[in-house]
Amino acid sequence: MHPFSGEVRDGVVWGRGAVDMKNMDAMILAVVRAWARQGVRPRRDIVIAFTADRASAEDGSGFLADQHATLFEGCTEGVSESGAFTFHDGDGRQIYPIAAGERGTAWLKLTARGRTGHGSKVNPDNAVTRLAAAIARIGEHEWPLRPTATVRAALTELAALYGIDSDLTDVDALLDKLGPAAKLVESTVRNSANPTMLNAGYKVNVIPGEAVAQVDGRYLPGGEDEFRETLDRLTGPDVEWEFHHHEVALESPVDSATFARMRAAVEEFAPEGHVVPYCMSGGTDAKQFSRLGITGYGFTPLKLPEGYDYGAMFHGVDERVPVEALHFGVRVLDRFLRTA
């Protein structure tokens, strides 16, 4: 199979991007095609935008938001990826999380400098040692709990679903009680910073004068100042840090008419399901479109079978999505967009 093609086999669409996020593209096109054939006109104008370069968005949604804002004039809400998919809790419950928030993106470049020299000589000004110490401090740091409004709403609704006390004064204990469903929330109750890349030196017996690392940092809505202050403290005086890529954190109302209509559309076609709000640990194009005053939600409805690890498909191998999941998503999107 060509690496950029798709193939339907055994009721599943296989292909690069099948999950992230050509599935949503296909469902949107199916809805619009059906409307055109049937002469359907939605209640309000709907702008459809397909963008490229999602990771940094410089040549995609960022370019559109900065250079072609008039294309989105009058748009107040936007829907995009990573929400309204089936999450099976392993105990018979089907949960459909709809994203109403995103952590901010803080990809960092750390640089340590020192005195170059021969590897056999004493050198207390070793850039690698300085960088390694800072990276160790960052990796071992325990970030404090900072549950946002979206996260609190998620925990409250999940606690009600499981019939347990929603004690938000002890979030870690509450997460323990939620079992597998805690995966929907646990990465978004605090800021985070994960070292991911290291680069230093060119020869084993030469101490380099510079060592560089990269860190994937994420911060919650309202948590950027704390994130910056913590990085200053963890890196210390011998290591500089700067943003390699920086985007805002988002939070959208879960008591809005838009969220209610998304919830109703999912519940109509999955009456056995339980819709809950949640905050994404990563980010989407909603960050760039927020500069235009557009409130973003993650809403890519998919009815997935038990045992299908949807989250692991993102940036993974063998991306695939069941055909029936797409049929479900088209019906849900159609109902939502007609009433939005």
C-alpha positions in Angstrom: 0.0 0.0 0.0 1.3 3.5 -0.9 2.3 5.3 2.4 -0.2 8.1 1.7 -3.1 6.0 0.5 -5.9 4.4 2.4 -7.2 0.9 2.3 -10.5 -0.5 3.7 -9.9 -4.0 5.0 -12.0 -6.1 7.4 -14.3 -3.1 8.1 -11.4 -0.8 9.0 -9.8 2.1 7.1 -6.1 1.8 7.3 -3.6 4.5 6.3 -1.4 7.3 7.6 -3.5 10.0 9.2 -6.6 7.8 9.4 -6.9 8.9 13.1 -4.9 12.1 13.2 -7.1 13.5 11.6 -8.3 12.5 8.2 -11.2 10.7 9.9 -12.7 14.1 10.8 -11.9 15.4 7.2 -13.8 12.5 5.7 -16.8 12.9 8.0 -17.1 16.6 7.3 -16.9 16.1 3.6 -19.6 13.3 3.8 -21.9 15.7 5.7 -21.5 18.6 3.3 -21.9 16.3 0.3 -25.2 14.9 1.7 -26.4 18.5 2.4 -25.6 19.5 -1.1 -27.5 16.6 -2.6 -30.5 17.1 -0.3 -30.6 20.9 -0.5 -30.1 21.2 3.3 -29.3 24.6 4.7 -28.1 24.8 8.3 -29.5 27.2 10.8 -26.5 29.4 10.6 -23.5 29.9 8.4 -20.8 27.2 8.8 -17.2 27.8 7.6 -15.1 24.7 6.8 -11.4 25.1 7.0 -8.8 22.4 6.2 -5.3 23.3 7.5 -1.8 22.1 7.2 1.2 22.2 9.5 -0.7 21.6 12.6 2.2 21.0 15.0 3.5 24.6 14.7 0.6 26.0 12.6 2.9 28.6 11.1 1.9 27.6 7.6 -1.6 26.5 8.5 -4.1 27.8 11.0 -1.7 30.4 12.2 -1.2 31.8 8.7 -5.0 31.9 8.2 -5.7 33.6 11.5 -3.0 36.2 10.9 -3.2 36.8 7.2 -6.8 35.9 6.3 -8.9 36.7 9.3 -11.8 38.0 7.1 -12.5 34.4 6.0 -13.7 33.8 9.5 -15.6 37.0 10.1 -18.7 36.3 12.3 -17.5 32.9 13.5 -18.0 32.5 17.2 -17.4 28.7 17.9 -15.1 26.1 16.2 -15.0 22.4 16.5 -12.0 20.3 15.7 -10.2 17.1 16.8 -10.0 14.8 19.8 -13.4 14.7 21.4 -16.6 12.7 21.5 -14.9 9.3 20.9 -15.9 6.2 22.9 -13.8 5.6 26.0 -14.5 2.1 27.4 -13.8 1.9 31.2 -13.4 -1.9 31.2 -16.5 -2.2 33.4 -19.2 -1.8 30.7 -19.4 2.0 30.7 -19.0 4.0 27.5 -17.8 7.5 28.1 -17.7 10.2 25.4 -15.4 13.0 26.5 -15.9 16.4 24.7 -12.9 18.7 24.9 -13.6 22.1 26.4 -10.0 23.1 27.1 -6.4 22.6 26.1 -3.2 23.0 28.0 -0.8 25.6 26.6 2.2 24.5 24.5 5.7 25.3 25.8 8.3 23.5 23.8 11.6 24.6 25.3 15.3 24.8 24.2 17.7 24.5 27.1 21.4 25.6 26.6 24.3 25.1 29.0 27.7 26.5 28.2 31.1 25.7 29.7 34.8 25.4 29.0 35.8 23.1 26.2 38.8 20.8 26.8 40.3 17.4 26.7 38.2 14.6 28.2 41.1 13.4 30.3 41.6 16.7 32.1 39.8 18.0 35.2 37.0 20.4 34.1 34.6 21.8 36.7 32.9 23.9 33.9 31.5 21.0 32.0 28.4 22.0 29.9 27.1 18.5 29.7 27.2 18.1 33.5 25.4 21.4 34.0 22.7 20.5 31.4 22.3 17.0 32.8 21.7 18.3 36.3 19.0 20.7 35.1 17.3 18.0 33.0 17.3 15.7 36.0 15.7 18.4 38.2 13.0 19.0 35.5 12.3 15.3 35.1 12.0 14.7 38.8 9.9 17.7 39.6 6.5 17.1 41.1 4.2 19.8 39.8 1.4 20.9 42.2 -2.2 20.2 41.5 -4.0 23.0 39.7 -7.5 21.7 38.6 -9.1 24.2 36.2 -12.9 24.8 35.8 -13.0 22.2 32.9 -11.1 19.7 34.9 -13.3 20.2 37.9 -16.4 19.7 35.8 -14.9 16.5 34.4 -14.1 15.2 37.8 -17.5 16.1 39.1 -19.4 14.4 36.3 -17.2 11.3 36.4 -17.6 11.0 40.2 -21.4 11.2 39.7 -21.2 8.5 37.0 -19.3 6.2 39.4 -21.4 7.1 42.4 -18.5 8.4 44.5 -17.9 11.6 46.4 -16.5 14.3 44.2 -14.0 15.6 46.8 -12.0 18.1 44.8 -9.8 18.9 47.9 -8.0 15.6 47.3 -7.8 15.2 43.5 -5.2 12.4 43.5 -7.4 10.3 45.8 -10.4 10.9 43.6 -8.4 9.9 40.5 -7.5 6.6 42.2 -11.2 5.9 42.8 -12.0 6.5 39.1 -9.9 3.6 37.9 -9.3 3.5 34.1 -11.5 6.6 33.6 -8.8 8.6 35.4 -6.8 8.5 32.1 -9.2 11.1 30.8 -8.1 13.6 33.4 -4.8 12.7 35.0 -2.6 14.5 32.5 -4.5 17.8 32.9 -4.6 18.3 36.6 -1.2 20.0 36.7 1.5 21.5 34.5 4.2 19.2 33.1 7.6 19.3 31.5 9.1 16.2 29.9 12.7 16.2 28.6 12.7 14.7 25.1 16.0 15.5 23.2 19.7 15.9 24.1 22.6 17.1 21.9 26.2 17.7 22.9 29.7 17.0 21.8 31.2 15.3 18.7 33.9 13.1 20.1 34.3 11.0 23.3 37.5 12.6 24.4 36.5 16.2 23.8 34.5 18.1 26.4 32.1 20.3 24.4 31.6 24.0 25.2 27.9 23.8 24.7 25.1 21.2 25.5 21.5 21.5 24.3 18.3 19.8 25.3 14.6 20.1 24.4 11.7 19.8 26.7 8.0 19.3 25.9 6.3 21.6 28.4 2.5 22.1 28.9 0.7 24.4 31.2 -2.9 24.8 32.3 -5.1 27.8 31.7 -3.8 30.4 34.2 -0.7 28.4 34.8 1.9 30.1 32.5 3.4 32.4 35.1 4.0 29.4 37.5 5.4 27.4 34.7 8.0 30.1 33.8 9.0 30.7 37.4 9.4 27.0 38.0 11.6 26.6 34.9 13.8 29.5 36.0 14.3 27.8 39.4 14.9 24.3 38.0 17.3 25.3 35.3 19.3 27.4 37.7 21.9 30.1 36.9 24.1 27.8 34.6 21.4 26.9 32.1 19.5 29.2 29.8 16.0 28.3 28.5 13.8 29.8 25.8 10.6 28.9 24.0 11.1 26.8 20.9 7.4 27.0 20.3 4.8 28.7 22.5 1.0 28.7 22.3 -1.7 29.7 24.7 -3.8 27.5 27.0 -7.6 27.5 26.3 -10.7 27.0 28.3 -14.2 27.0 26.9 -17.5 27.0 28.8 -19.1 23.7 29.4 -22.5 25.3 30.2 -22.8 26.8 26.7 -25.6 26.1 24.2 -22.9 24.8 21.8 -21.7 22.2 24.4 -25.3 21.2 25.2 -26.0 20.6 21.5 -22.9 18.5 21.1 -23.9 16.5 24.1 -27.4 16.0 22.8 -26.2 14.9 19.4 -23.9 12.2 20.9 -26.6 11.0 23.3 -29.1 10.6 20.5 -27.0 8.1 18.6 -25.3 6.6 21.6 -28.0 6.6 24.3 -25.9 4.1 26.3 -23.0 6.5 26.5 -22.1 9.1 29.1 -20.9 12.5 27.8 -18.4 14.4 30.0 -16.3 17.5 29.4 -12.5 17.2 29.5 -9.4 19.2 28.9 -6.9 18.0 26.3 -3.3 17.4 27.4 -2.0 18.6 24.1 -3.2 21.2 21.6 -5.1 21.8 18.4 -5.6 24.6 15.8 -8.2 26.0 18.2 -5.2 27.9 19.7 -4.6 29.9 16.6 -8.3 30.5 15.9 -8.8 31.8 19.4 -6.9 34.9 18.3 -10.0 35.7 16.3 -12.3 35.4 19.3 -13.4 31.9 18.3 -14.3 29.5 21.1 -12.9 26.0 20.4 -14.2 22.6 21.3 -12.7 19.1 20.5 -15.5 17.2 18.8 -14.6 14.3 16.4 -17.4 11.8 17.2 -16.4 8.2 16.8 -18.1 5.1 18.2 -15.2 2.8 18.9 -15.2 -0.9 19.9 -13.9 -2.0 23.2 -10.1 -2.7 23.2 -9.5 -0.1 20.5 -6.7 2.1 21.9 -7.6 5.3 20.2 -5.1 7.5 22.0 -2.2 5.2 21.1 -3.0 5.7 17.4 -2.0 9.4 17.4 1.6 9.8 16.1 1.7 6.0 16.1 2.1 3.2 13.6 -0.8 1.4 11.8 -3.3 4.2 12.1 -6.7 2.9 11.5 -10.4 3.7 12.2 -13.4 1.4 11.9 -15.8 2.2 9.0 -18.8 2.0 11.4 -17.1 4.6 13.7 -17.1 7.0 10.7 -20.7 6.3 9.9 -21.6 7.1 13.5 -19.6 10.3 13.4 -21.3 11.5 10.2 -24.7 11.1 11.8 -23.6 12.9 15.0 -22.0 15.7 13.1 -25.0 16.1 10.9 -27.3 16.4 13.8 -25.1 18.8 15.7 -24.3 21.1 12.8 -28.0 21.3 11.8 -28.8 22.7 15.3 -25.6 24.5 16.1 
